[in-house]
């Protein structure tokens, strides 16, 4: 098995385990992270209504101008912006769906910034 397919297999396994835990907590809003090498996307989703309540990305117009939008500093700014939007929308408590990504680096920076600015998970 080559290295790339092994990485994808591990990511898929982690994603499945995380989704299984999140599904057990019914009725909770889900903070879903999607990251790429150059950009990050974050949404707060109501799975019962199948509706996105708050969505922010590093490509959105209100995101501050940065040279690199795919690093930890951008993730911190994105987490802060998401938390502020969520609090104004009346959302305090969510379940963190890291979408199979390891809780390290950009994902951790985003989560910490969101917690510091008012979200609970």
N, C-alpha and C positions, 0 to 999 in steps of 0.2 A: 504494500500500500504506500503510495507516495505521500509526501509531507502535506501537500495542499488538501487532499481528500481526507487525511486524518484530522487536520484542523477543522474542516467543515463538519466532520462527524462529531467532534467534541462540542463545537458550537451548537449543533442541532440537539445534542443530548442535554446540554445545559439549558437551552431554550425550552425544551420539553419539560424538564424538572421545574423550572421557574413558573411556566404557565400552569402546571398542575397545582402548585402551591397557591397561585393567585386565584385560580378558579374555585378553590376551597373557601375563599373569603368572599362570599356572594354579597352583592350590593355595594361593594366598595368601588370607588373611582380608581382608575388605573393610570399611573404616570408611566408612559411608554417612551423609551429612548431608542433612537436609531442613529447610529453614528457611522460616518465614513471618513476617509482620510482628510477630506477638505472641509466638510460641513457636518453639523449635527442637527437633528430634528427631535423635538419633544412635544408630546401631546398628553392631555388629560382626557381620558375616554370614559364614558359611562357605558359599560358593556350591556346593561339591561335594556337601555334604549337604543343601543348601537349608534351613539352620537358623540362626536368630538366636542368637548366643552371649551378647551383652551388649546391652542397650538402655536408654537413658536419655533423658529429655526434661525440658524445663523445667516440665512439668505433673506429673512424678512426685512422690510424697510426700516422698522424701528430699532433693529439691532445696530449697536454702535459700530462705526467704521473701524475695522481692524485689518492689518496686513495679512495675518494668518487666522482664518476662521475655524481651523480644525485642531487647535491646541488647547491646553488646560485653561489658559486665561479666557479664551472664548467660551469654554464650557462653564466657567464660573459666571461670566456675564450672562450667559443663556439661562443658567439656573436661577440667577437673581431676577431676571426679567420674567421668567415663567412663574416664579413664586409671587411676584407683585401682581401679575395678571390674574393668577388664581385667587389671591386674597381679595382682589377687587370684585371678582365674580362670585365670592362667597364660598370658596372651596378652601378647607383647612386640612382635611385628612385624606390621604391617598395611599394606594399600594404601589410600591416601586417595582416596575417591570423593566429590568435592565436588558431584556430581549436576548439573553444568552451571552452577553458581553461580560467579561470579568469585572468585578467591582474594584477597579484600579485605574489610575490615570484620569482620563477625561470623564469617564462615567462617575468616578468617585468625586471629582471636583464639582461636577454638575449637581450631584446629590447633596453634597455638603453645602453648597451655595443656596440650594432650594430650601434646605432645613433652616439655615441661618436667617432666611428672609420670610419665614412664617409657615411653611408647609410641614406637616407631620407625617412621617412614615418610618 
